[in-house]
Amino acid sequence: MKSVLLTKLFNKLSDLKEKMSFEVDTQATDVSLLNMKHYLNLRKYDFSQLQDDLTKVGLSSFGRSQAHMEASINVALEMLALALKKELHLPKPRLSYEDSHAIMDKKSEIFSTSNDKTKIMITVPSDFTKNKEWFSNLSAEGVHLFRINTAHDNAESWSHMAQSIKNASCEEKDLKIYVDLAGPKIRTALKKSKKTGKPKKIKLLYGARVLIQSSQQPLHEKKSKDYDAIIGCTLERLGSLVNINDTVFVDDGKIEMVIDEILGEDILCRVLTRSEKGVSLKDEKGINFPNSDIAIHAICAHDKEVLPHICEYADIIGISFAQTPEDIDDLIEQLDLLGKKGSIGIVAKIETKKGVENLPRILEALIQYGNSGIMIARGDLAIEIGFENLAYMQEEILDLCSAAHMPVILATQVLENKMKTNIPSRAEISDVAFAHKAECIMLNKGEYALETITILTTILKQMDLIFRKNKLLYNPSFQWK
């Protein structure tokens, strides 16, 4: 009976190995790209039952083999052949277990050459000058790199931040400077008050009719009796890019609407968010269109303007709202023009549904560039794919990136309560345990940064003792079939 089971497993694994290499150039120069394609081929099939059967006979289930698929399957076949006394002569895999981890360790140095498994990045606040020791204190406590966000402040401030980071670096710890490009974030534009000159706040109730105007025309009042509110949107050709019944989210999902009508380049929406007192709509808040194919370039005009300046000090540049491999190519082209191609790292921020769909192609572009990484930007991503799908999707992204040997930054709301109030929620402590899977964790701004880094480094050191990767089930739910 045992021989029958082993033979069955051997045959299934042999079939799986053949499927793994289907239409894959096994002589491809880059082994990371080769391994990712092997992984993507395998994930077209459901072999979760085979995983359980392999475990029953004491063999690897491949639940932690994303980074070295061919080598792991070969070992299992060799063990089964030995047990069945079969002749088996497999060619040496292009990538061994040891080689794959050596590649991953080397690529992770984009964030820091420190021996710490999980690196820590923190966003530099506008008022960082209040504490002259801010950078050195955080570095001593465990921070490896600092993030400058070009969506805020100005070139003079960014330069001052960068110089302060360099001043805090030392021989023992060379701090990295990560600069986020602002990208084409779609935002609200409210009409300004004639008295104060400031944008008016708008209160919206359930069922309210809101006219959203395209940026192609100046914001103006229409017949007030037709709408409960009129707002602007920084996206051009709005009406041409959306469809009736598409969902619209404003201000990190706090306001949900649905498109009822398309009026040229304007859209008429109905508020779906229920609140007795209503919800406030403010100026310059993000707008998401998760059901719409918003085909906009990640590298916008503002980004191109600031690139020559930030390239003087950036170690890594983050592409906000990366959605296609062409977005990666656009930045590479700009870096090439500035003589910085290859010397500055690139991180693609995955925060849209389209970015998720195109992730394998984005990863291929980054692999070809080298010196690169991925950020799982969970803020916009949760709105785009649905909050209920975020936990599953961040796991999928991490596993695919492991297969591509691509280092990952996990971002958005990590220990946010601790940063702002010095009291962490129980849920965010557990979130850090999950974030430990990534090569880098990003914290945002907050008054209690030093205390937060202390608790974060403690948790990470504890997790290092007991955890590497969870077992993955290769089932039909895979995103990139």
Secondary structure as GFF3:
##gff-version 3
##sequence-region A 1 481
A	DSSP	alpha_helix	2	20	.	.	.	ID=ss1
A	DSSP	alpha_helix	31	42	.	.	.	ID=ss2
A	DSSP	alpha_helix	48	56	.	.	.	ID=ss3
A	DSSP	three_ten_helix	66	68	.	.	.	ID=ss4
A	DSSP	alpha_helix	69	84	.	.	.	ID=ss5
A	DSSP	alpha_helix	97	107	.	.	.	ID=ss6
A	DSSP	three_ten_helix	108	110	.	.	.	ID=ss7
A	DSSP	beta_strand	119	123	.	.	.	ID=ss8
A	DSSP	three_ten_helix	128	130	.	.	.	ID=ss9
A	DSSP	alpha_helix	134	141	.	.	.	ID=ss10
A	DSSP	beta_strand	145	149	.	.	.	ID=ss11
A	DSSP	alpha_helix	155	168	.	.	.	ID=ss12
A	DSSP	beta_strand	176	180	.	.	.	ID=ss13
A	DSSP	beta_strand	188	189	.	.	.	ID=ss14
A	DSSP	beta_strand	202	204	.	.	.	ID=ss15
A	DSSP	beta_strand	209	213	.	.	.	ID=ss16
A	DSSP	three_ten_helix	224	226	.	.	.	ID=ss17
A	DSSP	beta_strand	229	233	.	.	.	ID=ss18
A	DSSP	alpha_helix	238	241	.	.	.	ID=ss19
A	DSSP	beta_strand	247	250	.	.	.	ID=ss20
A	DSSP	beta_strand	255	263	.	.	.	ID=ss21
A	DSSP	beta_strand	266	271	.	.	.	ID=ss22
A	DSSP	beta_strand	279	281	.	.	.	ID=ss23
A	DSSP	beta_strand	287	288	.	.	.	ID=ss24
A	DSSP	alpha_helix	301	310	.	.	.	ID=ss25
A	DSSP	beta_strand	316	319	.	.	.	ID=ss26
A	DSSP	alpha_helix	325	337	.	.	.	ID=ss27
A	DSSP	beta_strand	345	350	.	.	.	ID=ss28
A	DSSP	alpha_helix	353	357	.	.	.	ID=ss29
A	DSSP	alpha_helix	359	369	.	.	.	ID=ss30
A	DSSP	beta_strand	372	377	.	.	.	ID=ss31
A	DSSP	alpha_helix	378	385	.	.	.	ID=ss32
A	DSSP	three_ten_helix	387	389	.	.	.	ID=ss33
A	DSSP	alpha_helix	390	403	.	.	.	ID=ss34
A	DSSP	beta_strand	408	411	.	.	.	ID=ss35
A	DSSP	alpha_helix	416	421	.	.	.	ID=ss36
A	DSSP	alpha_helix	426	435	.	.	.	ID=ss37
A	DSSP	beta_strand	440	443	.	.	.	ID=ss38
A	DSSP	alpha_helix	449	466	.	.	.	ID=ss39
###
